Amino acid sequence: MSKRKKVLIDKKFQLRTVFALLGIKIVIVSILVCVVGIYALQQNKKISNIIEIEDNIVQVLSLPVATAEDFGKSPDDETLSEASEEDLAAIENSQKISLKLAQDHDKNMTELRHMIKVNQGLIWGIVAIIFVQGIILFFILIRQTHRIAGPVYVMTMYMKSIIDGNIPEKLRPLREKDFLKDFYQVFTDMVDSLRKKKKK
């Protein structure tokens, strides 16, 4: 028997099945890409902000911090009253800056840890979506192939009956959503023709 050259034997059936599956796949992947893309843009903004703040922290920390010693006072000297108001304000301002930087740093580290957890969750989410997609496609394929296998099974039973010499008087119709209806009609015509020839 020669090898079949025509790939699309039943264009209506084959293309409908292929495009249905491709459509589902494209919709799911598009939604996934949109979600990941939006999330990535938001994370990039956050990371850029954190980088800017951390850069400022490093720059400020590289500046010398004003202390009482810088103004000729020992740290255990209880009488800072001799220091000028400007000197005391500089010390207080330096301490406020250090405290703010420490708070910003803690906030940034917390945000980075949160982003890492969310990224891990996103990865597991993608794995779960792909798994669920596989299950959905499995059941769709089972349902679609059932609409093929049903008519093939019916015709096989009728053929076995014909081989045994019993030509059925009437063939039952296919289900509304079954495929291969054109082929089944040809099969029905063939059985009708055999029945007529047998009666002669």
NORSUL-V849836 format. One record per residue. N is the residue number from 0. PHI is phi in whole degrees, -180 to 180 (NA if undefined). Layout:
# NORSUL-V849836
<<N,PHI> <N,PHI>>
This chain:
# NORSUL-V849836
<<0,NA> <1,-74> <2,-73> <3,-69> <4,-95> <5,-83> <6,-80> <7,-92> <8,-80> <9,-117> <10,-56> <11,-57> <12,-69> <13,-65> <14,-68> <15,-62> <16,-65> <17,-63> <18,-70> <19,-63> <20,-68> <21,-64> <22,-60> <23,-62> <24,-62> <25,-64> <26,-62> <27,-64> <28,-66> <29,-63> <30,-61> <31,-61> <32,-64> <33,-62> <34,-62> <35,-66> <36,-63> <37,-62> <38,-61> <39,-63> <40,-64> <41,-64> <42,-66> <43,-62> <44,-63> <45,-63> <46,-64> <47,-62> <48,-65> <49,-64> <50,-61> <51,-63> <52,-65> <53,-64> <54,-65> <55,-63> <56,-61> <57,-63> <58,-64> <59,-68> <60,-67> <61,-79> <62,-80> <63,-68> <64,-91> <65,-77> <66,-129> <67,-63> <68,-63> <69,-64> <70,-108> <71,81> <72,-115> <73,-84> <74,-60> <75,-95> <76,-76> <77,-83> <78,-105> <79,-87> <80,-67> <81,-74> <82,-70> <83,-69> <84,-62> <85,-64> <86,-64> <87,-66> <88,-65> <89,-65> <90,-65> <91,-63> <92,-63> <93,-63> <94,-68> <95,-64> <96,-63> <97,-62> <98,-64> <99,-61> <100,-63> <101,-63> <102,-66> <103,-61> <104,-63> <105,-61> <106,-63> <107,-66> <108,-65> <109,-63> <110,-63> <111,-65> <112,-63> <113,-63> <114,-63> <115,-64> <116,-64> <117,-65> <118,-61> <119,-64> <120,-63> <121,-64> <122,-62> <123,-64> <124,-63> <125,-63> <126,-61> <127,-65> <128,-63> <129,-63> <130,-64> <131,-63> <132,-60> <133,-61> <134,-65> <135,-61> <136,-63> <137,-60> <138,-69> <139,-64> <140,-64> <141,-61> <142,-65> <143,-65> <144,-69> <145,-64> <146,-71> <147,-95> <148,-62> <149,-60> <150,-61> <151,-63> <152,-63> <153,-60> <154,-65> <155,-63> <156,-63> <157,-65> <158,-63> <159,-61> <160,-65> <161,-66> <162,-60> <163,-76> <164,96> <165,-104> <166,-92> <167,-65> <168,-71> <169,-143> <170,-93> <171,-74> <172,-74> <173,-74> <174,-68> <175,-57> <176,-98> <177,-66> <178,-93> <179,64> <180,-66> <181,-64> <182,-65> <183,-64> <184,-65> <185,-63> <186,-61> <187,-61> <188,-61> <189,-64> <190,-65> <191,-61> <192,-64> <193,-64> <194,-63> <195,-65> <196,-65> <197,-67> <198,-71> <199,-72>>
